[in-house]
Amino acid sequence: MEKRRLGRTDLDVSLICLGTMTWGEQNTEQEAFEQLDYATGEGINFIDAAEMYPVPPKAETQGLTEQYLGNWLARRGRRDDLVIASKVAGPGNGLTYLRNGPRLTREHIREACDASLKRLQTDYIDLYQVHWPDRNTNFFGKLGYRHREDEDFTPIEETLDALHELVQEGKVRHIGLSNETPWGTMKYLQLAEQNGWPRPVSIQNPYNLLNRTFEQGLAEVAHREDVGLLAYSPLAFGMLTGKYLDGQRPENARITLFKRFVRYQGERAEKAIRAYCDLARAHGLTPAHLALAWVNSRRFVTSNIIGATTMEQLRENMDSVSISLSDEVLDALEGLHQEFTYPCP
């Protein structure tokens, strides 16, 4: 398994990161253990969780993902040879059951971190990420930024200072961002340099053939500031496998079960997905392998976060690390991108 350096740290993380957001909803604890055993046995050392998982978020399941991971860590041992990532939730998204509505204040961050540590049954989190901003900005597919003078937000200074405390106390080794913008990322870096606070080492944003908006401003930041991308949704909720084309809804699949996931749907998306699937098959690749191998090939990507609900999916996704796309395929992908530019931001 190829490994890449995590920011300016001394940690090398596997190119494939095991995502966990289905554990506790679509996957049982036993199935989570099976995924973990297989993935780590094949060289994955990077596992990503969050306090709000599983998804879709519910009061009755919140925290189960970290709990499953913690139970596995306690059984397995050898904690220090793994890089465990988690996230503190921002405001909104109907999470009123979580601290009466999560914020990125010092009090909320400390409470969230302590709760995650307890569920994970560990003394430290290797990478603690801000799941999304506590301000009015563009994320989760929103475009067309509109400034609000009267917005209620938590200053980044307070958030970063709280994270600094956690690092000083040894509860967190490194910090990262998620669903952040170029301005937000650079602001964190500026404040870190000015105050001697920890600098973000990564940014976890969506990135796939249907959504390449990361390239507009953040790719340069990732390169020049060593804040590499942890790419989530590399298969666009599974849409890029082609299994949902022509209205298909496979049993127990995410889009079949949960109607809320519409980000990668629509007529334009369907045409793009079909074109990418046709290209994959024309070159003897599965659509999943094409989509994942392309993400793996991007120089600003530190790790590609895959999620799976079955072992068959997990094996196929992990096998993408052995695939090198030819110049012909890469050129064809760029041609399709010109035809279907950002169909699903």
ZIPEHU-V324668 format. One line per field, one symbol per residue. ss: DSSP state (H for helix, E for strand, C for the rest). psi: psi as a letter, one per 40 degrees, with the letter a starting at -180 (. if undefined). burial: b if it has 16 or more other C-alpha atoms within 10 Angstrom, else e. A space follows every 10 residues. Layout:
# ZIPEHU-V324668
ss = ???
psi = ???
burial = ???
This chain:
# ZIPEHU-V324668
ss = CCEEECCCCC CEEECEEEEC CCECCCECHH HHHHHHHHHH HCCCCEEECC CCCCCCCCCC CCCHHHHHHH HHHHHHCCHH HCEEEEEECC CCCCCCCCCC CCCCCHHHHH HHHHHHHHHH CCCCEEEEEE CCCCCCCCCC CCCCCCCCCC CCCCCHHHHH HHHHHHHHCC CEEEEEEECC CHHHHHHHHH HHHHHCCCCC CEEEEECECC ECCHHHHHHH HHHHHCCEEE EECCCCCCHH HCCCHHHCCC CCCHHHHCCC CCCCCCHHHH HHHHHHHHHH HHCCCCHHHH HHHHHHCCCC EEEEEECCCC HHHHHHHHHH HHCCCCHHHH HHHHHHHHHC CCCCC
psi = hiiihhbfae hhiidhhhie eehecehidd dddddddddd deehehhhai deiihihide eheddddddd ddddddafde eihhiaihia iafffdehff hiifiddddd ddddddddde fieihdhhih diifihahif ehighhihde ihihiddddd ddddddddee dhdiiiiifi iddddddddd ddddefihii eihhiihide gfddeddddd ddddefgihh hifeeffede eeeeifeigi heiddddhee gedfiidddd dddddddddd ddefiidddd ddddddehde hdihhiiiei dddddddded dehhhidddd dddddddddg hfdg.
burial = eebbbbbeee ebbbbbbbbb bbbbbbbbbe bbbebbeebe eebbbbbbbb bbbbbbbbee bbbbbbbbbb ebbeeeeeee ebbbbbbbbb beeebeebee ebbbbbebbb ebbeebbebb beebbbbbbb bbbbbebebe eeeeeeeeee eeebebbebb bbbbbbbeee bbbbbbbbbb beebbbebbe bbeeeebbbb bbbbbbbbbb bbbbeeebbb bbeebbbbbb bbbbbbbbbb bbebbeeeee eeebbeeeee eeebbeeebb ebbbebbebb eeeebbbbbb bbbbbbeeeb bbbbbbbbbe eeebeebbbb beeebeeebe eebeebbeeb bbbbb
